[in-house]
Amino acid sequence: MTVTLSAEIDGKHVPLTDCDWVLWGPCGCPFGVSMAATAHGVRAADEDAAWRCLFVTKREIDRAKRRGDRLELMSHERYCRAVSDRMIVRCDHA
């Protein structure tokens, strides 16, 4: 029996292998992304695990949260359609 983990996003169940965690800065610009799962296993089924995928230490995570960074789980399709192009544009908000 194969178990496929999924998340409910916008009212639809999406397999975690088709989801990405996007790291947003307080200005609203995306500046990091991590796959929730791969064919080899789950990397980040919840937000705490996603923070650990994107930062090395708890101190870095705490600093990012204080700065106002936030994470959002989204489908890979949405990431490609609405976010990926924004990742290569320089943030002018600083």
Residue frames as qw, qx, qy, qz and C-alpha x, y, z in Angstrom:
[[0.000, 0.889, 0.458, 0.000, 0.00, 0.00, 0.00],
 [0.417, 0.227, 0.011, 0.880, 1.34, 3.41, -0.98],
 [0.167, -0.815, -0.440, 0.338, 0.47, 6.46, 1.08],
 [0.368, 0.465, 0.173, 0.787, 0.64, 9.85, -0.62],
 [0.225, -0.566, -0.409, 0.679, 0.81, 12.83, 1.69],
 [0.189, 0.592, 0.422, 0.660, -1.05, 15.88, 0.48],
 [0.090, -0.298, -0.352, 0.883, -1.97, 19.37, 1.58],
 [0.212, 0.765, 0.607, 0.045, -5.22, 21.20, 1.05],
 [0.226, -0.283, 0.142, 0.921, -4.46, 24.33, -0.95],
 [0.325, 0.161, -0.215, -0.907, -7.24, 26.57, -2.22],
 [0.766, 0.082, 0.263, -0.581, -9.77, 23.82, -1.51],
 [0.861, 0.354, -0.338, -0.142, -7.90, 21.14, -3.47],
 [0.811, -0.456, 0.339, 0.141, -5.75, 18.30, -2.19],
 [0.509, 0.768, -0.388, 0.014, -2.29, 18.60, -3.73],
 [0.936, -0.109, -0.177, 0.285, 0.37, 15.89, -3.25],
 [0.429, -0.827, 0.160, 0.327, 3.34, 17.25, -1.26],
 [0.638, -0.061, 0.480, 0.599, 5.57, 16.25, -4.18],
 [0.277, 0.613, 0.447, 0.590, 3.73, 18.96, -6.15],
 [0.284, -0.933, -0.218, -0.031, 4.12, 21.65, -3.45],
 [0.531, 0.345, -0.243, 0.735, 6.74, 24.30, -2.67],
 [0.394, -0.765, -0.326, 0.393, 7.36, 26.42, 0.41],
 [0.381, 0.665, 0.081, 0.637, 8.02, 30.01, -0.66],
 [0.465, -0.472, -0.317, 0.678, 9.89, 32.39, 1.64],
 [0.143, 0.832, 0.301, 0.443, 8.54, 35.94, 1.42],
 [0.357, 0.055, -0.312, 0.879, 10.30, 39.00, 2.76],
 [0.010, -0.583, -0.552, 0.596, 8.40, 41.64, 4.76],
 [0.126, 0.406, -0.239, -0.873, 8.33, 43.80, 1.62],
 [0.763, 0.390, 0.282, -0.432, 6.32, 41.15, -0.24],
 [0.500, 0.612, -0.568, -0.230, 9.12, 39.90, -2.48],
 [0.991, -0.129, 0.043, -0.018, 9.86, 36.17, -2.65],
 [0.171, 0.806, -0.564, 0.048, 13.47, 35.25, -1.99],
 [0.151, -0.337, 0.924, -0.098, 13.59, 31.57, -1.17],
 [0.833, 0.064, -0.183, -0.518, 11.91, 28.32, -2.11],
 [0.169, -0.317, 0.926, -0.113, 12.07, 24.72, -0.94],
 [0.574, -0.074, -0.680, -0.450, 10.28, 21.65, -2.24],
 [0.685, -0.395, 0.290, -0.539, 7.91, 20.12, 0.30],
 [0.818, -0.144, 0.557, -0.021, 8.74, 16.61, -0.89],
 [0.284, 0.540, -0.662, -0.436, 10.59, 14.75, -3.61],
 [0.852, 0.100, -0.437, -0.269, 10.32, 11.26, -5.03],
 [0.523, 0.219, -0.717, 0.406, 12.85, 10.30, -2.33],
 [0.396, -0.447, -0.700, 0.391, 10.74, 11.48, 0.59],
 [0.158, -0.920, -0.319, -0.162, 9.15, 14.32, 2.49],
 [0.459, 0.287, -0.255, 0.801, 11.39, 17.30, 3.24],
 [0.048, 0.015, 0.365, -0.930, 8.94, 19.69, 4.90],
 [0.177, -0.489, -0.824, -0.226, 5.41, 18.56, 5.67],
 [0.256, -0.860, -0.421, 0.135, 4.86, 21.50, 8.01],
 [0.161, 0.949, -0.062, 0.262, 6.04, 25.08, 8.42],
 [0.552, -0.745, 0.368, 0.070, 8.57, 24.32, 11.16],
 [0.808, -0.026, 0.469, 0.356, 10.29, 21.78, 8.92],
 [0.518, 0.751, 0.224, 0.341, 10.24, 24.27, 6.04],
 [0.160, -0.961, 0.213, -0.075, 12.04, 26.90, 8.15],
 [0.680, -0.500, 0.500, 0.193, 14.70, 24.28, 8.94],
 [0.770, 0.358, 0.405, 0.340, 15.12, 23.51, 5.24],
 [0.349, 0.857, 0.122, 0.360, 15.77, 27.17, 4.43],
 [0.112, -0.858, 0.365, -0.345, 17.97, 28.17, 7.37],
 [0.591, 0.259, -0.712, 0.276, 20.82, 26.40, 9.13],
 [0.258, -0.042, -0.712, 0.652, 20.35, 27.50, 12.73],
 [0.187, -0.719, -0.659, 0.118, 17.49, 28.37, 15.06],
 [0.233, -0.575, -0.077, 0.781, 19.10, 31.78, 15.51],
 [0.042, -0.064, 0.537, 0.840, 18.78, 32.43, 11.76],
 [0.157, -0.506, -0.797, -0.290, 15.15, 31.27, 11.80],
 [0.253, -0.713, -0.493, 0.430, 14.32, 33.50, 14.75],
 [0.176, -0.416, 0.158, 0.878, 16.02, 36.48, 13.09],
 [0.030, -0.162, -0.689, -0.706, 14.08, 35.92, 9.85],
 [0.217, -0.633, -0.741, -0.057, 10.78, 35.70, 11.73],
 [0.251, -0.664, -0.279, 0.647, 11.54, 38.90, 13.70],
 [0.133, -0.219, 0.391, 0.884, 12.40, 40.61, 10.42],
 [0.565, 0.393, 0.204, -0.697, 8.92, 39.70, 9.16],
 [0.260, 0.254, -0.829, -0.424, 9.80, 36.91, 6.74],
 [0.726, 0.047, 0.453, -0.516, 7.00, 34.40, 6.25],
 [0.133, -0.127, 0.929, 0.321, 6.47, 31.06, 4.55],
 [0.685, 0.281, 0.108, -0.663, 3.66, 30.04, 2.24],
 [0.450, -0.011, 0.877, 0.170, 2.90, 26.56, 0.96],
 [0.556, 0.537, -0.045, -0.633, 1.69, 26.55, -2.63],
 [0.900, 0.281, 0.330, 0.053, 1.34, 24.21, -5.56],
 [0.520, -0.255, 0.449, 0.680, 4.32, 23.95, -7.85],
 [0.317, 0.590, 0.578, 0.466, 2.05, 25.03, -10.69],
 [0.120, -0.966, -0.226, -0.016, 1.24, 28.29, -8.87],
 [0.529, -0.631, 0.246, 0.511, 4.91, 28.79, -8.02],
 [0.504, 0.078, 0.553, 0.659, 5.86, 28.47, -11.69],
 [0.164, 0.722, 0.542, 0.398, 2.99, 30.66, -12.88],
 [0.179, -0.930, -0.212, -0.240, 3.06, 33.46, -10.31],
 [0.553, -0.806, 0.155, 0.141, 6.30, 33.44, -8.31],
 [0.846, -0.071, 0.245, 0.468, 9.31, 31.94, -10.11],
 [0.454, 0.646, 0.155, 0.593, 9.86, 34.93, -12.42],
 [0.271, -0.918, 0.028, -0.288, 9.81, 37.23, -9.38],
 [0.842, -0.459, 0.099, 0.266, 12.69, 35.24, -7.84],
 [0.707, 0.139, 0.197, 0.665, 15.15, 36.53, -10.43],
 [0.099, 0.818, 0.160, 0.543, 14.14, 40.20, -10.12],
 [0.369, 0.109, -0.473, 0.793, 16.11, 42.38, -7.76],
 [0.293, -0.760, -0.565, 0.136, 14.13, 43.63, -4.76],
 [0.251, 0.485, -0.012, 0.838, 14.16, 47.42, -4.72],
 [0.497, -0.752, -0.333, -0.278, 12.34, 47.72, -1.39],
 [0.738, -0.339, -0.289, 0.507, 15.42, 47.75, 0.84]]
